[in-house]
Amino acid sequence: PPALDELGLFSALREFAANHNRADFSVHVECEGELPKLSAAVEVAAYRIACEAIVNASKHSRGTECRVRLKFDGGLRIEAQDNGAGLPKETHAGVGMVSMRERAAELGGTFTVESSNGVHITALLPCGDDDA
């Protein structure tokens, strides 16, 4: 996405989030510490995962806010939490959830979804050259 090239991951996500703020729904993007230089593949996957989490929360959560947090702790951790109703018990993963899970898996990362007090998504993307 052009925003990644122009702004970098954190600022591109903040811009995306700003476009999803409404009077009844706010999106906050935070970064804990400094992020190292990330590969293009990791940046794109992180951006797409976080954006999909924001869109899902905005459209489906029935909440008032979504918080996205980026943190480097041996890999890039992306957490998204909304304060909505959570997932209905009969829910099956839709296209958005499947694509987030696949993006993480393609890089050898993990993706989890918890649904209590809203929906909490965590993706951990490996970033180091340690495996090479």
DSSP file (Angstrom, degrees, kcal/mol; ACC not computed):
  #  RESIDUE AA STRUCTURE BP1 BP2  ACC     N-H-->O    O-->H-N    N-H-->O    O-->H-N    TCO  KAPPA ALPHA  PHI   PSI    X-CA   Y-CA   Z-CA
    1    1 A P    >>        0   0    0      0, 0.0     4,-1.2     0, 0.0     3,-1.1   0.000 360.0 360.0 360.0 138.6    0.0    0.0    0.0
    2    2 A P  H 3>  +     0   0    0      0, 0.0     4,-2.4     0, 0.0     5,-0.2   0.837 360.0  64.0 -56.4 -35.3    1.3    3.5   -0.8
    3    3 A A  H 3>>S+     0   0    0      1,-0.2     4,-3.0     2,-0.2     5,-0.7   0.859  99.2  54.2 -59.9 -35.1    0.7    4.7    2.7
    4    4 A L  H <>5S+     0   0    0     -3,-1.1     4,-1.6     3,-0.2    -1,-0.2   0.932 110.6  45.2 -64.0 -45.0    3.3    2.2    4.0
    5    5 A D  H  <5S+     0   0    0     -4,-1.2    -2,-0.2     1,-0.2    -1,-0.2   0.897 121.3  38.9 -64.5 -40.2    6.0    3.5    1.6
    6    6 A E  H  <5S+     0   0    0     -4,-2.4    -2,-0.2     1,-0.1    -1,-0.2   0.873 134.0  15.4 -79.2 -38.7    5.1    7.2    2.4
    7    7 A L  H  <5S-     0   0    0     -4,-3.0     4,-0.4    -5,-0.2    -3,-0.2   0.663  96.5-121.0-114.1 -21.7    4.5    7.0    6.1
    8    8 A G     X< -     0   0    0     -4,-1.6     4,-2.3    -5,-0.7     5,-0.2  -0.150  44.4 -66.3  87.0 165.8    5.8    3.8    7.6
    9    9 A L  H  > S+     0   0    0      1,-0.2     4,-2.3     2,-0.2     5,-0.2   0.923 128.8  44.7 -58.7 -54.3    3.7    1.2    9.4
   10   10 A F  H  > S+     0   0    0      1,-0.2     4,-2.2     2,-0.2    -1,-0.2   0.939 117.9  42.3 -61.3 -50.5    2.8    3.1   12.6
   11   11 A S  H  > S+     0   0    0     -4,-0.4     4,-2.2     1,-0.2    -1,-0.2   0.864 112.6  54.3 -67.0 -35.6    1.8    6.4   10.8
   12   12 A A  H  X S+     0   0    0     -4,-2.3     4,-2.3     2,-0.2    -1,-0.2   0.901 110.0  47.8 -64.4 -39.7    0.0    4.5    8.0
   13   13 A L  H  X S+     0   0    0     -4,-2.3     4,-2.9    -5,-0.2    -2,-0.2   0.892 109.7  52.4 -67.7 -38.9   -2.1    2.7   10.6
   14   14 A R  H  X S+     0   0    0     -4,-2.2     4,-2.4     2,-0.2    -2,-0.2   0.904 110.5  48.5 -62.9 -39.3   -2.9    5.9   12.5
   15   15 A E  H  X S+     0   0    0     -4,-2.2     4,-1.4     2,-0.2    -2,-0.2   0.925 112.1  48.3 -65.6 -43.8   -4.0    7.5    9.2
   16   16 A F  H  < S+     0   0    0     -4,-2.3     4,-0.3     1,-0.2     3,-0.3   0.926 112.1  50.0 -60.2 -44.8   -6.2    4.4    8.4
   17   17 A A  H >X S+     0   0    0     -4,-2.9     3,-2.0     1,-0.2     4,-0.5   0.905 104.6  57.3 -61.3 -43.0   -7.6    4.6   12.0
   18   18 A A  H >< S+     0   0    0     -4,-2.4     3,-0.8     1,-0.3    -1,-0.2   0.844 102.2  56.4 -58.5 -33.5   -8.4    8.3   11.7
   19   19 A N  T 3< S+     0   0    0     -4,-1.4    -1,-0.3    -3,-0.3    -2,-0.2   0.578 107.5  49.5 -75.2  -8.5  -10.5    7.5    8.6
   20   20 A H  T <4 S+     0   0    0     -3,-2.0     2,-0.3    -4,-0.3    -1,-0.2   0.371  82.6 111.9-110.7   1.7  -12.6    5.0   10.7
   21   21 A N    <<  +     0   0    0     -3,-0.8     2,-0.3    -4,-0.5     5,-0.2  -0.570  41.4 171.3 -73.5 138.8  -13.3    7.3   13.6
   22   22 A R  B >   -A   25   0A   0      3,-3.6     3,-0.9    -2,-0.3    -2,-0.1  -0.838  50.7 -94.1-135.8 174.4  -17.0    8.3   13.9
   23   23 A A  T 3  S+     0   0    0     -2,-0.3     3,-0.1     1,-0.2    -2,-0.0   0.851 128.1  34.0 -59.8 -33.8  -19.0   10.2   16.6
   24   24 A D  T 3  S+     0   0    0      1,-0.2     2,-0.3    39,-0.0    -1,-0.2   0.315 121.4  47.4-106.3   7.9  -20.0    6.8   18.1
   25   25 A F  B <   -A   22   0A   0     -3,-0.9    -3,-3.6     2,-0.0     2,-0.4  -0.951  60.8-172.0-152.5 127.0  -16.8    4.8   17.5
   26   26 A S  E     -b   65   0B   0     38,-2.3    40,-2.1    -2,-0.3     2,-0.4  -0.930   8.8-154.5-123.5 147.8  -13.1    5.7   18.0
   27   27 A V  E     -b   66   0B   0     -2,-0.4     2,-0.4    38,-0.2    40,-0.2  -0.973   8.6-168.6-121.1 131.7  -10.0    3.9   17.0
   28   28 A H  E     -b   67   0B   0     38,-2.5    40,-3.1    -2,-0.4     2,-0.5  -0.974   2.6-164.5-121.7 132.3   -6.6    4.3   18.8
   29   29 A V  E     +b   68   0B   0     -2,-0.4     2,-0.3    38,-0.2    40,-0.2  -0.976  13.2 178.1-118.8 128.0   -3.3    3.1   17.5
   30   30 A E  E     -b   69   0B   0     38,-2.9    40,-2.4    -2,-0.5     2,-0.4  -0.909  17.9-155.1-127.8 153.3   -0.3    2.8   19.9
   31   31 A C  E     -b   70   0B   0     -2,-0.3     2,-0.8    38,-0.2    40,-0.2  -0.983  11.3-147.8-130.0 120.8    3.2    1.6   19.5
   32   32 A E  E     -b   71   0B   0     38,-2.9    40,-0.7    -2,-0.4    -2,-0.0  -0.788  68.0 -29.5 -88.5 113.6    5.1    0.4   22.6
   33   33 A G  S    S-     0   0    0     -2,-0.8     2,-0.3    38,-0.1    37,-0.1  -0.183 101.5 -43.1  74.5-171.9    8.8    1.2   22.1
   34   34 A E        -     0   0    0     38,-0.1    38,-0.2    37,-0.0    -2,-0.0  -0.731  51.7-133.7 -95.4 142.4   10.5    1.6   18.8
   35   35 A L        -     0   0    0     -2,-0.3     3,-0.1    36,-0.1    -2,-0.0  -0.748  20.8-128.2 -90.8 140.3   10.0   -0.9   16.0
   36   36 A P        -     0   0    0      0, 0.0     2,-0.3     0, 0.0    -1,-0.1  -0.241  47.0 -69.8 -73.7 173.6   13.1   -2.1   14.2
   37   37 A K        -     0   0    0      1,-0.0     2,-0.3    -2,-0.0     0, 0.0  -0.526  61.4-154.7 -63.4 127.0   13.4   -2.0   10.4
   38   38 A L        -     0   0    0     -2,-0.3    89,-0.1    -3,-0.1    90,-0.1  -0.783  15.8-107.3-108.5 150.2   10.9   -4.5    9.2
   39   39 A S     >  -     0   0    0     -2,-0.3     4,-2.6    88,-0.2     5,-0.2  -0.327  33.0-112.4 -67.3 158.2   10.8   -6.4    5.9
   40   40 A A  H  > S+     0   0    0      1,-0.2     4,-2.7     2,-0.2     5,-0.2   0.886 117.9  54.9 -59.2 -39.3    8.2   -5.4    3.3
   41   41 A A  H  > S+     0   0    0      2,-0.2     4,-2.3     1,-0.2    -1,-0.2   0.912 110.3  44.7 -62.8 -43.0    6.4   -8.7    3.8
   42   42 A V  H  > S+     0   0    0      2,-0.2     4,-2.9     1,-0.2     5,-0.2   0.923 113.7  50.3 -67.4 -44.4    6.1   -8.2    7.6
   43   43 A E  H  X S+     0   0    0     -4,-2.6     4,-2.6     2,-0.2    -2,-0.2   0.931 112.8  45.9 -59.5 -46.5    5.0   -4.6    7.2
   44   44 A V  H  X S+     0   0    0     -4,-2.7     4,-2.7     2,-0.2     5,-0.2   0.932 114.5  47.4 -64.7 -45.5    2.3   -5.4    4.6
   45   45 A A  H  X S+     0   0    0     -4,-2.3     4,-2.6    -5,-0.2     5,-0.2   0.930 113.8  47.7 -61.5 -45.1    1.0   -8.4    6.7
   46   46 A A  H  X S+     0   0    0     -4,-2.9     4,-2.6     2,-0.2     5,-0.2   0.921 113.2  48.4 -61.6 -44.5    0.9   -6.3    9.8
   47   47 A Y  H  X S+     0   0    0     -4,-2.6     4,-2.7    -5,-0.2     5,-0.2   0.939 113.9  45.7 -61.0 -48.7   -0.8   -3.4    8.1
   48   48 A R  H  X S+     0   0    0     -4,-2.7     4,-2.3     2,-0.2    -2,-0.2   0.892 113.7  49.0 -65.2 -40.5   -3.4   -5.7    6.5
   49   49 A I  H  X S+     0   0    0     -4,-2.6     4,-2.2    -5,-0.2    -2,-0.2   0.951 114.5  44.7 -63.7 -49.2   -4.1   -7.6    9.7
   50   50 A A  H  X S+     0   0    0     -4,-2.6     4,-2.2    -5,-0.2    -2,-0.2   0.907 113.6  50.2 -63.7 -42.2   -4.5   -4.4   11.8
   51   51 A C  H  X S+     0   0    0     -4,-2.7     4,-2.6    -5,-0.2    -1,-0.2   0.915 110.5  49.4 -62.8 -43.0   -6.7   -2.7    9.1
   52   52 A E  H  X S+     0   0    0     -4,-2.3     4,-2.8     1,-0.2    -1,-0.2   0.889 109.6  52.2 -64.3 -38.5   -8.9   -5.8    8.9
   53   53 A A  H  X S+     0   0    0     -4,-2.2     4,-2.4     2,-0.2    -1,-0.2   0.910 110.8  47.9 -62.6 -41.8   -9.2   -5.8   12.7
   54   54 A I  H  X S+     0   0    0     -4,-2.2     4,-2.7     2,-0.2    -2,-0.2   0.930 112.9  47.7 -63.9 -46.1  -10.3   -2.1   12.7
   55   55 A V  H  X S+     0   0    0     -4,-2.6     4,-2.6     2,-0.2     5,-0.3   0.925 112.3  49.4 -62.7 -45.0  -12.8   -2.7    9.9
   56   56 A N  H  X>S+     0   0    0     -4,-2.8     4,-3.1     1,-0.2     5,-0.6   0.932 113.3  46.2 -60.0 -46.0  -14.3   -5.7   11.7
   57   57 A A  H  X5S+     0   0    0     -4,-2.4     4,-1.3     1,-0.2     6,-0.5   0.916 113.6  49.4 -63.2 -42.7  -14.6   -3.8   15.0
   58   58 A S  H  <5S+     0   0    0     -4,-2.7    -1,-0.2    -5,-0.2    -2,-0.2   0.898 121.7  32.8 -62.8 -42.1  -16.1   -0.8   13.2
   59   59 A K  H  <5S+     0   0    0     -4,-2.6    -2,-0.2    -5,-0.2    -1,-0.2   0.858 133.5  18.3 -84.0 -37.2  -18.7   -2.8   11.3
   60   60 A H  H  <5S+     0   0    0     -4,-3.1    -3,-0.2    -5,-0.3    25,-0.1   0.640  99.1  78.5-117.3 -16.8  -19.5   -5.7   13.6
   61   61 A S  S  <<S-     0   0    0     -4,-1.3    24,-2.5    -5,-0.6    25,-0.3   0.789  70.5-146.4 -74.6 -26.8  -18.5   -5.1   17.3
   62   62 A R        +     0   0    0     -5,-0.4     2,-0.1     1,-0.2    -1,-0.1   0.756  61.0 124.1  61.1  24.9  -21.4   -2.9   18.4
   63   63 A G        -     0   0    0     -6,-0.5    -1,-0.2    21,-0.1    21,-0.2  -0.367  69.6-126.1-102.6-174.0  -18.8   -1.3   20.6
   64   64 A T  S    S+     0   0    0      1,-0.2   -38,-2.3    -2,-0.1     2,-0.3   0.517  82.1  23.0-112.1 -10.5  -17.6    2.3   21.0
   65   65 A E  E     -b   26   0B   0    -40,-0.2    18,-1.5    -8,-0.1     2,-0.4  -0.998  49.2-158.5-156.1 159.2  -13.8    1.8   20.5
   66   66 A C  E     -bC  27  82B   0    -40,-2.1   -38,-2.5    -2,-0.3     2,-0.5  -0.997  13.4-159.5-135.5 133.4  -11.0   -0.3   19.1
   67   67 A R  E     -bC  28  81B   0     14,-2.9    14,-2.5    -2,-0.4     2,-0.5  -0.963   4.0-167.9-116.5 130.2   -7.4   -0.2   20.3
   68   68 A V  E     -bC  29  80B   0    -40,-3.1   -38,-2.9    -2,-0.5     2,-0.4  -0.970   6.7-171.6-117.3 130.2   -4.6   -1.4   18.2
   69   69 A R  E     -bC  30  79B   0     10,-3.0    10,-2.6    -2,-0.5     2,-0.4  -0.981   7.8-162.5-126.8 131.8   -1.1   -1.9   19.8
   70   70 A L  E     +bC  31  78B   0    -40,-2.4   -38,-2.9    -2,-0.4     2,-0.3  -0.903  18.3 165.3-108.3 140.1    2.1   -2.7   18.0
   71   71 A K  E     -bC  32  77B   0      6,-1.9     6,-3.6    -2,-0.4     2,-0.7  -0.972  30.9-139.1-154.5 138.7    5.1   -4.0   20.0
   72   72 A F  E     + C   0  76B   0    -40,-0.7     4,-0.2    -2,-0.3   -38,-0.1  -0.897  36.4 150.0 -99.4 118.3    8.3   -5.6   19.1
   73   73 A D  S    S-     0   0    0      2,-2.6     3,-0.1    -2,-0.7    -1,-0.1  -0.481  90.1 -43.3-144.1  69.1    9.2   -8.5   21.5
   74   74 A G  S    S+     0   0    0      3,-0.0    53,-0.5     1,-0.0    54,-0.4   0.313 139.4  16.6  86.5  -8.0   11.2  -11.0   19.5
   75   75 A G  S    S-     0   0    0     51,-0.2    -2,-2.6    52,-0.1     2,-0.7  -0.920 105.3 -72.8-173.1 174.8    8.7  -10.5   16.7
   76   76 A L  E     -CD  72 125B   0     49,-3.0    49,-2.8    -2,-0.3     2,-0.5  -0.781  45.7-159.9 -89.2 118.1    6.1   -7.9   15.8
   77   77 A R  E     -CD  71 124B   0     -6,-3.6    -6,-1.9    -2,-0.7     2,-0.5  -0.860   6.4-170.6 -98.7 126.8    3.1   -8.3   18.0
   78   78 A I  E     -CD  70 123B   0     45,-3.0    45,-2.6    -2,-0.5     2,-0.4  -0.981   6.1-178.2-117.0 121.7   -0.1   -6.8   16.8
   79   79 A E  E     -CD  69 122B   0    -10,-2.6   -10,-3.0    -2,-0.5     2,-0.4  -0.977   6.0-177.1-121.5 135.1   -3.0   -6.6   19.3
   80   80 A A  E     +CD  68 121B   0     41,-2.4    41,-3.2    -2,-0.4     2,-0.4  -0.998   5.8 177.4-130.6 128.9   -6.5   -5.3   18.5
   81   81 A Q  E     -CD  67 120B   0    -14,-2.5   -14,-2.9    -2,-0.4     2,-0.3  -0.996   6.3-171.5-133.4 129.0   -9.2   -5.1   21.2
   82   82 A D  E     -C   66   0B   0     37,-2.0   -16,-0.2    -2,-0.4    37,-0.1  -0.780  25.0-135.9-112.1 165.7  -12.7   -3.7   20.9
   83   83 A N        +     0   0    0    -18,-1.5    35,-0.2    -2,-0.3   -19,-0.1  -0.063  65.8 116.6-108.5  31.9  -15.2   -3.1   23.7
   84   84 A G  S    S-     0   0    0    -19,-0.2   -22,-0.2   -21,-0.2   -23,-0.1   0.129  84.0 -73.4 -86.7-158.7  -18.1   -4.6   21.8
   85   85 A A        -     0   0    0    -24,-2.5    32,-0.2     1,-0.2   -23,-0.1   0.558  66.8-129.4 -78.5 -11.2  -20.4   -7.6   22.3
   86   86 A G        -     0   0    0    -25,-0.3    -1,-0.2    31,-0.1    33,-0.2  -0.246  44.4 -42.8  83.2 179.3  -17.9  -10.2   21.4
   87   87 A L        -     0   0    0     31,-0.3    28,-0.0    -3,-0.1    31,-0.0  -0.658  60.9-113.1 -86.2 136.2  -18.5  -13.0   18.9
   88   88 A P    >   -     0   0    0      0, 0.0     3,-1.8     0, 0.0    -1,-0.1  -0.340  28.9-115.7 -61.2 149.8  -21.7  -14.9   18.9
   89   89 A K  T 3  S+     0   0    0      1,-0.3    -2,-0.0     3,-0.0     0, 0.0   0.830 114.2  51.6 -59.2 -34.3  -21.4  -18.5   20.0
   90   90 A E  T 3  S+     0   0    0      2,-0.0    -1,-0.3     0, 0.0     2,-0.1   0.336  83.4 129.3 -86.3   8.5  -22.5  -19.9   16.6
   91   91 A T    <   -     0   0    0     -3,-1.8     2,-0.3     1,-0.0    -4,-0.0  -0.376  40.1-163.6 -69.5 137.7  -20.0  -17.7   14.6
   92   92 A H        -     0   0    0     -2,-0.1     2,-0.1     1,-0.0    -2,-0.0  -0.888  39.7 -85.1-113.2 153.8  -17.7  -19.2   12.1
   93   93 A A        -     0   0    0     -2,-0.3     2,-0.1     4,-0.1    -1,-0.0  -0.334  47.5-151.8 -61.8 128.4  -14.7  -17.4   10.8
   94   94 A G     >  -     0   0    0     -2,-0.1     4,-2.5     1,-0.0     5,-0.2  -0.234  36.7 -83.0 -89.3-175.6  -15.5  -15.1    7.9
   95   95 A V  H  > S+     0   0    0      1,-0.2     4,-2.6     2,-0.2     5,-0.2   0.880 127.2  52.8 -58.0 -41.6  -13.3  -13.9    5.1
   96   96 A G  H  > S+     0   0    0      2,-0.2     4,-2.1     1,-0.2    -1,-0.2   0.933 111.6  43.8 -62.5 -47.8  -11.6  -11.2    7.2
   97   97 A M  H  > S+     0   0    0      1,-0.2     4,-2.4     2,-0.2    -1,-0.2   0.911 114.6  50.3 -64.5 -42.1  -10.6  -13.5   10.1
   98   98 A V  H  X S+     0   0    0     -4,-2.5     4,-2.7     1,-0.2    -2,-0.2   0.923 110.4  49.5 -62.5 -43.7   -9.4  -16.2    7.7
   99   99 A S  H  X S+     0   0    0     -4,-2.6     4,-2.4    -5,-0.2    -1,-0.2   0.887 110.3  50.3 -66.0 -37.3   -7.3  -13.7    5.8
  100  100 A M  H  X S+     0   0    0     -4,-2.1     4,-2.0     2,-0.2    -1,-0.2   0.940 112.6  47.0 -63.3 -45.6   -5.7  -12.4    9.0
  101  101 A R  H  X S+     0   0    0     -4,-2.4     4,-2.5     1,-0.2    -2,-0.2   0.914 113.3  48.9 -61.5 -43.6   -4.9  -15.9   10.1
  102  102 A E  H  X S+     0   0    0     -4,-2.7     4,-2.6     2,-0.2    -1,-0.2   0.888 107.8  54.0 -65.3 -40.0   -3.5  -16.8    6.6
  103  103 A R  H  X S+     0   0    0     -4,-2.4     4,-0.7     1,-0.2    -1,-0.2   0.915 112.3  44.2 -61.3 -42.5   -1.3  -13.6    6.5
  104  104 A A  H ><>S+     0   0    0     -4,-2.0     5,-2.9     1,-0.2     3,-0.9   0.934 113.9  50.1 -66.2 -45.6    0.3  -14.5    9.9
  105  105 A A  H ><5S+     0   0    0     -4,-2.5     3,-1.9     1,-0.2    -2,-0.2   0.860 100.8  63.1 -63.2 -37.0    0.7  -18.2    8.9
  106  106 A E  H 3<5S+     0   0    0     -4,-2.6    -1,-0.2     1,-0.3    -2,-0.2   0.791 108.1  43.3 -58.9 -27.4    2.4  -17.3    5.6
  107  107 A L  T <<5S-     0   0    0     -3,-0.9    -1,-0.3    -4,-0.7    -2,-0.2   0.337 123.9-102.6 -99.3   6.0    5.2  -15.6    7.5
  108  108 A G  T < 5S+     0   0    0     -3,-1.9    -3,-0.2     1,-0.2    -2,-0.1   0.703  81.9 129.9  80.6  20.0    5.5  -18.5   10.1
  109  109 A G      < -     0   0    0     -5,-2.9     2,-0.3    -6,-0.2    16,-0.2  -0.240  53.6-114.4 -97.2-173.4    3.6  -16.4   12.7
  110  110 A T  E     -E  124   0B   0     14,-1.9    14,-2.1    -2,-0.1     2,-0.3  -0.862  17.9-166.3-123.7 157.9    0.6  -17.0   14.9
  111  111 A F  E     +E  123   0B   0     -2,-0.3     2,-0.3    12,-0.2    12,-0.2  -0.973   9.8 177.8-145.9 126.8   -2.9  -15.6   15.1
  112  112 A T  E     -E  122   0B   0     10,-2.7    10,-2.3    -2,-0.3     2,-0.4  -0.958  12.8-159.1-131.9 151.5   -5.4  -15.9   18.0
  113  113 A V  E     -E  121   0B   0     -2,-0.3     2,-0.4     8,-0.2     8,-0.2  -0.998   8.6-176.1-129.3 128.5   -8.9  -14.6   18.6
  114  114 A E  E     -E  120   0B   0      6,-2.6     6,-3.1    -2,-0.4     2,-0.5  -0.962   9.1-159.5-121.1 142.9  -10.4  -14.3   22.1
  115  115 A S  E     +E  119   0B   0     -2,-0.4     2,-0.3     4,-0.2     4,-0.2  -0.780  45.0 110.1-128.9  89.5  -14.0  -13.2   22.7
  116  116 A S  S    S+     0   0    0      2,-1.0   -30,-0.1    -2,-0.5    -2,-0.1  -0.899  89.7   4.4-153.4 130.1  -14.7  -12.0   26.1
  117  117 A N  S    S-     0   0    0     -2,-0.3     2,-0.2   -32,-0.2   -32,-0.1   0.948 140.5 -36.4  56.7  50.0  -15.4   -8.3   26.9
  118  118 A G  S    S-     0   0    0    -35,-0.2    -2,-1.0   -34,-0.1     2,-0.5  -0.578  98.3 -51.3  99.4-167.1  -15.2   -7.7   23.2
  119  119 A V  E     - E   0 115B   0     -4,-0.2   -37,-2.0    -2,-0.2     2,-0.5  -0.932  45.9-165.6-112.1 132.7  -12.9   -9.3   20.6
  120  120 A H  E     -DE  81 114B   0     -6,-3.1    -6,-2.6    -2,-0.5     2,-0.4  -0.972   6.5-171.2-120.9 116.9   -9.2   -9.5   21.3
  121  121 A I  E     -DE  80 113B   0    -41,-3.2   -41,-2.4    -2,-0.5     2,-0.4  -0.897   2.6-175.0-108.8 134.5   -7.0  -10.4   18.3
  122  122 A T  E     +DE  79 112B   0    -10,-2.3   -10,-2.7    -2,-0.4     2,-0.4  -0.993   3.6 179.4-130.8 126.8   -3.3  -11.1   18.6
  123  123 A A  E     -DE  78 111B   0    -45,-2.6   -45,-3.0    -2,-0.4     2,-0.5  -0.991   8.8-164.3-122.9 134.6   -0.9  -11.7   15.8
  124  124 A L  E     -DE  77 110B   0    -14,-2.1   -14,-1.9    -2,-0.4   -47,-0.2  -0.972   7.9-169.9-120.4 116.9    2.8  -12.4   16.3
  125  125 A L  E     -D   76   0B   0    -49,-2.8   -49,-3.0    -2,-0.5     2,-0.1  -0.919  22.1-126.6-109.7 123.1    4.9  -12.1   13.1
  126  126 A P        +     0   0    0      0, 0.0   -51,-0.2     0, 0.0   -17,-0.1  -0.417  32.5 170.4 -65.7 142.9    8.5  -13.2   13.2
  127  127 A C        +     0   0    0    -53,-0.5   -88,-0.2    -2,-0.1   -52,-0.1   0.547  35.5 100.6-129.4 -15.9   10.9  -10.5   12.0
  128  128 A G        -     0   0    0    -54,-0.4     3,-0.4     1,-0.1   -90,-0.0  -0.269  63.1-139.2 -84.8 164.0   14.5  -11.5   12.6
  129  129 A D  S >  S+     0   0    0      1,-0.2     3,-1.6     2,-0.1    -1,-0.1   0.224  76.9 108.8 -93.7  11.3   17.1  -12.9   10.4
  130  130 A D  T 3  S+     0   0    0      1,-0.3    -1,-0.2     2,-0.2    -2,-0.0   0.803  73.3  55.0 -59.6 -30.6   18.1  -15.2   13.2
  131  131 A D  T 3         0   0    0     -3,-0.4    -1,-0.3     1,-0.2    -2,-0.1   0.618 360.0 360.0 -80.1 -11.8   16.7  -18.2   11.4
  132  132 A A    <         0   0    0     -3,-1.6    -1,-0.2    -4,-0.0    -2,-0.2   0.490 360.0 360.0 -78.0 360.0   18.8  -17.6    8.3
